[in-house]
Amino acid sequence: MTLDEQTRADFPILRRIVHGQPLVYLDSAASSQKPRQVLEAMQSYYEQTHDEAARDAVRVFMGARVREEVIFTRGTTDGINIVARALALTLEPGDEILVTEMEHHSNLIPWQMVCRERGAVVKAVPVVGEGVLDQDAFGHLLSPRTRLVALAHVSNVLGTINPVTDMTRRAHEAGALVLLDGAQAAPHLALDVAAMGCDFYVFSGHKMLGPTGIGVLYGRREVLERLEPGLGGSEMIKEVWIDHAQWNDLPWRFEPGTPPIAEAVGLHAAVVYLDKLGMARVEAHERALCRIAMDALERIPGVTLYGPRNAELKGAVVAFNVEGIHPHDGAALLDERGIGVRAGHHCAQPLMRRLGIVGTLRASFSVYNTAAEIARLSEAVQSLRGAL
Ligand SMILES: Cc1ncc(COP(=O)(O)O)c(C=O)c1O
C-alpha cells in the first residue's frame, strides 16, 4: 500500500470539494493538514495525565540525548527568538552572526535585531548554481568573530538540503555555535540532532501534521547550561525575590509562561503518527512526488524550476514560475481549479533578490498527496500557458 492510500482517510479535510473537484492541497510546507488522531488527542487532553510524555516522544523523534535538551516553544520563529534573546546577552560589538541568502525571514530578522542592539554584524553565505550554498565562501566568511552560524536544514523555496553536519563541524572548528532551522526538514527527514552536532535545532508542529502554537527548540545541554535565559516569567523560575530570582532547571528555564499543553499533546500525537508510518517511508514518498512533479513541470514550455533538479538533494517543495504569468495570478488560476499552491516571496526576499525574481509558485507535499494530484497540477499549469 502506498503512503497516501494508507493515510488519506485520516485527513477529513481532503474529502472537501472545491469548485466541483476534490481539493488538491499542495501547500503543506506552509502548514500541513492534521490527521484525526491529532485532533482527537487535543480534544481529549483534559482527561489525560500530562506527564511530559510529549517531551520524551519528541526527544526520541529528533535524536536528542536527554529530555533537558527539548524545549517547547510556540514555533520555529519563537525558538529562534529565544536563542537570539539569550545570545544577545553575550554578544560584543564587532561580533558576527553568519546566516545564508536562502534563509526564511524568521531566521534573519531576530539576528538583525540583536546585532543592531549589540553593535554586531550579520553576514550571509551566498547561494550559487542550482540553489546551493557556496561552500568556499562559507570557509572565507567564518572568522574568529563568528559567534553563531544560523542556517536552514532544508530551504523552504529551493528545497535544498544543506550539508549541515559538515558545515556544523567547520563552524565549530572556527569557534562558532550553530543553529539549524529545521522547519522544512522535521516533517520530511529522519532527524538525528546529536549526530548532526548542532547546538540548536528548531521546528514547528503545524508543518508536521501537528497543531499551530507549538514548536521545539533543541539545545545541546552543555550550551544551554552556560546560557542565561533572555525571556522571563512564570515557568522559567524556581524561587523569586523582589529584586532577583533563581532560574528553573533545564528545559523549563527556557520556557517562560504557561506552556501550550493541548498543543504539546497534539504534537505528541503527530510524532506518534509519523513514527508509525516511519520517517524513511515518509521521505521516500515525498521524494517520489517531488521527482514526478519536477519531471512533469519541466516538460511544459515556459516553466522555470528553482532549486536542485535532483530530488535526492531536496526536500518536499518545488518552486517554479510560468513565463508571462505573475505567481499570484498563477496561484489564483490554479485555485479556481481546486488546486492550492502558494505564491509569493515565501518570506525569503533576499533569496528572491539573488534569483532576480519577484516570487514563485510553490507546490509542496506531505504524506497524503498522490501522484494523481501532481498530474492534475501539471495539467492545470499547462492550461495556464494555453490561456495566455
Ligand atoms: C524554513 C522556515 N523557517 C521558519 C519558518 C517559520 O515558521 P513558523 O511560522 O511556524 O514560526 C518557516 C515557515 O514557513 C520556514 O519554512
The ligand as a Tripos MOL2 file, in Angstrom:
@<TRIPOS>MOLECULE
LIG
   16    16     1     0     0
SMALL
NO_CHARGES

@<TRIPOS>ATOM
      1 C1         12.4320   27.4430    6.7440 C.3       1 LIG1
      2 C2         11.4080   28.0950    7.6170 C.ar      1 LIG1
      3 N1         11.7960   28.7230    8.7420 N.ar      1 LIG1
      4 C3         10.9190   29.3070    9.5770 C.ar      1 LIG1
      5 C4          9.5750   29.3000    9.3140 C.ar      1 LIG1
      6 C5          8.6480   29.9620   10.2890 C.3       1 LIG1
      7 O1          7.8610   29.0100   10.9390 O.3       1 LIG1
      8 P1          6.7340   29.4550   11.9830 P.3       1 LIG1
      9 O2          5.9010   30.4750   11.2810 O.co2     1 LIG1
     10 O3          5.9990   28.1880   12.2790 O.co2     1 LIG1
     11 O4          7.4190   30.0290   13.1670 O.co2     1 LIG1
     12 C6          9.1160   28.6780    8.1590 C.ar      1 LIG1
     13 C7          7.6690   28.7070    7.8380 C.2       1 LIG1
     14 O5          7.2280   28.9340    6.7480 O.2       1 LIG1
     15 C8         10.0510   28.0520    7.2920 C.ar      1 LIG1
     16 O6          9.6520   27.4390    6.1680 O.3       1 LIG1
@<TRIPOS>BOND
     1     1     2 1
     2     2     3 ar
     3     2    15 ar
     4     3     4 ar
     5     4     5 ar
     6     5     6 1
     7     5    12 ar
     8     6     7 1
     9     7     8 1
    10     8     9 2
    11     8    10 1
    12     8    11 1
    13    12    13 1
    14    12    15 ar
    15    13    14 2
    16    15    16 1
@<TRIPOS>SUBSTRUCTURE
     1 LIG1         1 GROUP 0 **** ****
